[in-house]
Amino acid sequence: MTFNALMVEKDEDGKTSASVQKITEDKLPEGDVTVAVEYSTVNYKDGLCIGPGGGLVRNYPHIPGIDMAGVVESSSDSRYNAGDKVVLTGWRYGEMHWGGYSQKTRVNADWLVTLPEGITTQQAMAVGTAGFTAMLSVMALEEHGLNPDQGPVLVTGAAGGVGSVATAILANLGYEVAGVTGRPETTDYLTSLGATQIVAREEINETVKRPLEAETWAGCVDAVGGDMLARVLGQMKYGASVAAVGLAGGAGLPATVIPFLLRGVNLLGIDSVMRPYENRLAAWKRVATDLPMAKLDQMIVPATLSDLPKLGGDILKGQIQGRVVVDVNK
């Protein structure tokens, strides 16, 4: 029996192309658990893997999709039974291993998490890697002392995947949220998620000569990096923390150590790929309680497998708002 998958192939000249193809289950890689995939989503890494690979894809042909949610069909691992609803993010899935842009997948049982009660597979992929990373960021900021009484929290790249979920979570927890965006048309969207202040990207995306500016932000979830992160570090309040989750603005950091030495600012690196199981489970449980599902639902942009080649290019250009949820069975 065949099923559909988005297959990326590379020709003799090194050029890649992506198309929906029919494959059989015997073509799937080895693994402990076979899952009937229901939904996936679109992340920056997916855009790279659908296109030229960005150094992430090791072997072709390849099925991208760095996350998925679905129902267990069969399992040789006692932790999972047929019918269990599961989610997978990270572990180089969709990069080194065939991923979630497929109606079936076979994976290592250690990569899976059983979905908490109250989250559907569609909602799990509205969260996806981006939302999971946002939750990890909020948890890290809290662990370093952040609370709603300390002042506004900045979210850069606020209309993107990580930023949208971070904004909704923080607002729901009682924080005053300032969202940075370079797209004025997203103002109403960000306000609906709970942002109380909109910061134009051009106001904050250039470094300045002064290593310290006015103490403005009690915390920050930064999905941009580069010059913007360097600028934000000099605007943090004493002892505040920045959770660094992305590099849309570049991998370089043209900053000084002054904010760290004179204000005790903390720069927290957030990795969502290799997180151990217990930490993943804790984060998904927090998602279930701290992310308003009504706000999550309004972030959803529906898509199908055949939409993915275009969407992969769109996300690399910064043209995606909210959370694209891919119904792999349409």
N, C-alpha and C positions, 0 to 999 in steps of 0.2 A: 504494500500500500504506500502511495506517495503522499507527500505533504509539501507545502510551499516554504521557501526560504529565500532571503535576499543573499545572493551569491556575488562576491566580488572576485573578479579574475584579473590576472595580469598577463599581457601579451609579451611576445619576444622582445619588443622595444621598451618594455618596462611600463607601458601605459595600462592603467587600471580601468575597469568598467564594472558597473553593478546592475544586476537584473534579477527579477523574481524568477526562480527556477523550481522545478519539482525534483525532490530527492527522496530516497528511501531510508528507512531507519537504520539499515545496516551501514550507511555511510557516516552515521554519527560517531564521534570519538568515544573511547571507553570511559566508563564512569559508574558510580554506584546507584544513581537515581536517574530515571527517565521522567521528564516532566512534559506535560501538555501545556505549552506556553499559551497564555491568553493575551498578555500585554507586554510591551517594552516601551522604551522612550528614546529621546534623542539628546545626547550630550555632546560636548565639544570633541571628546575623543571619538565618538561615533562618526562625526563629520570627517575627521582625519582618516578613520578606517574605511569609510565608504569611498573616500577619494584616494589620494596617493599613499595613504597609510601612515604618514608622519613618523615612520620608524617604529610604529607600534605593532604592525602585523608582521609575523615571522614567515608564514607560509601561505601560499595561494594554491587553489581557491580557498576563500575565507568567508565565513558568515559573521558579520559584525553584530553589535548590540551588546553594550557592556552591562546591561541589567535586564532582568525579566521577572515576571510574576506569573504563576500558573498553578496547575494541580498535578500532584504526583500520580503518575501512571503505574510505575513499578519501582521497587527499591530493594537492594540487597543489604541496606543499612537499617538496623532496628529502630533508629530515631524517626524514620519516615515511613508512612504507610500510604497505600493508594487512597486518593481522595484528599490528602492533606494539601492545604493552600500554602505555598512557599514563595519566598522572594530571594533573589540573588543580586548582589551588587559587589563589585570589586573582584579581587583575585585574578586579575588580568583576563577575566572572562570577556569575550568579544574582541580581545587583542591577540594574545597567544593561543587562546582556545576559542573554538566556535561558540558564537554568542546567541543572543536572544531574538535576532531577527529571523525567527524560524518557528514553525508551528509545533515542533518538538525539539527537545534538547536533552543531552545526557551529560551529567556533571558529577563532580566529587561531592559527596554528602556534606563534607565539612564547609562547603561554600554556602550552603543554604541556611535560611532562617524561616521557621514557621511563622506565618503572619499572625500578629496579635488579633484578638477579637475586635470587631468594629472596623477593620480596614479591609476593603475589597481588593481584589487583584488589580482592578483599574485604578483605584486610589493609590495602591502601593507603587504603581508606575507613574502616577502624577507626582508622587514623592521621588521615587527613583534615586539614582546615585546623587543627583544634585540636592534633593531634599534631605536625604540621609546625611550628606556632608553638612548641610545647614544645621541640622539637629546636633551633630557632633560639635559644630562651632559654638552654638549656644551653650551646650553642656560644658565645653572648655572654658568659656568666658565666666560661667557661673562658678566653676571650680576655682577660678582665680579671683573670686570675690565680687563679681558683678551682681548688682541688684537694682530694681527699678527706681530706688530713691536717689541714685547717684547722678542721674542726668541722661541726656539723649544718647542713643546708640546709633552709630553710623553704619549703613549697609551700602557698600559700593556695588555697582552692577546690579542695582536693585530690581530691575525688570527682567533679569535673566532667571535661569532655573534656581540656582542657589539663593540669589537675592530675593526672589519672590517668596520662597518658603521661609527664609530667615525673617523677612519682614512680617509675615503672617504669624509666625511663632512668637517672635519678640513682642509684637503688639498684643497678642492674646495673653501673654504673661505679665502685661502691665507696663511694658517699657515704652518710652517715647522714642519713636523710630524716625530717623532722617534717611531718606533714600536718595542715593546718587544715581542720576541717569543722564545720558546724552541724547535721549529721545523725549522731547517735550510732550509728545502725544501719549506717553505712558503715565502722565501725571494722575489722571483719573483712576487708572488701573492700580497704581501704587497706593493712592489714598483709600481705595476700596479694600486693600489688604491690611490697612492699618497705619500706613505712614502718615505722620503728622507734619512732616517737613520735607520738601523736595529740594535737593541740592543739584544745580546744573553741573554737569561734568566739567565744563570749561572753567568753573570756579575753583577746581580742586585737582586737576590732572596735570599740573605743572609744578616742578620743584621750585623752591625759592631759596635765596641765599641764607635766610635766617633758619638755623636748625630747630628753633622753637618758636611757635606762635602762641596765640591765646589758648588756654586750656578749654577745649570745647566739648570733646566727646568722652563719655564714660566707658565706651567700649566700641568695637568695630568688627563687623564681619566683612572681610575684604576679598572679593572675587576677581580683582583687577590686577593687583601687583604693580610693578614698574614705578613710574614717576608718581602715580596717585598714592600708592602705599607709602612711598618716601615722604610725601607731603602730609599724609594723615598722621604718621608717627609723631610729627612735630606739633600736632594739634590735640593729642591725647591728654586727658587729665592725669594728675599725679597718680602713679600706681595702676593706671588703666591698662587694658590688654587689647591687642588686635589679633583676631583669628584669621590667618592667611590661608585661603583655600583655592586661589586661582592665579592665572598669569595672562589674562586676556590683554593686559597692557604691557606685557613683556616680562621676561624672567630676571632682568637686571633689577638691582635695588640701589639707586643712587642716593643713599641716605648717609647720615653720620651716626655715630654712637651716642651723641649728646642726649637724645630723648631717653635712652636706656640708663645713662649715667646720672642725669640731673632730675629726671622725673620718674625713674623706676618703671618705665613702660615695658610691658611684656609683649613679645612677638611670638604667637603660638602657631606652630605649624600643624595643620589639620590633614591627616592622611585618612582616606576612607577605603583604600584598596586592600590593605593587609590587616585591618582591624580584627582582633580575635573575636571568637563567637560570643562570649559573654558581653563584651562591649557593644557588639552589634545588636544583640537582643535588648539590652538596656536602651539603646537609642531608638529602636523601633517601638518599644513600649512607650517612650516619651513622645514619639510622633503621635501615637494613638490618643494620648491624653492632652498634648499641648498644641497640636495643629488643628485649628477649626476646619472640619471637613467641608463646610459650606464654602469657605474661602479657597480651600484646595480645589474643589470642583470648578470654581470660576476661573482657575488658572489653566484648565485643560483645553488644549488644542488637539482635536482628534485627527488621526492620520492612519494610513494603511501601509503595508509593505511597499506598494508601488509608488508611494509618495516619498520614500526615503532618499533616493538619489538627489532629488531637489532639496529636501530638507537638510541633508548633510552639507550641501554647499551654503545654504542659508545660515546655519548656525556658525559656520566658520567666518561669515561676514558680520556676525552680531545682529542678525535680522530676525531672531526668534524671541518672542515674548511669552513668558509663562512656561507651561510644561506641556510639551508635545507628548501625547499618549498614543502609542501605535497599537491598534487592534490587529494582531497578526493573522486573524481568521477572517478578515474582510479583504 
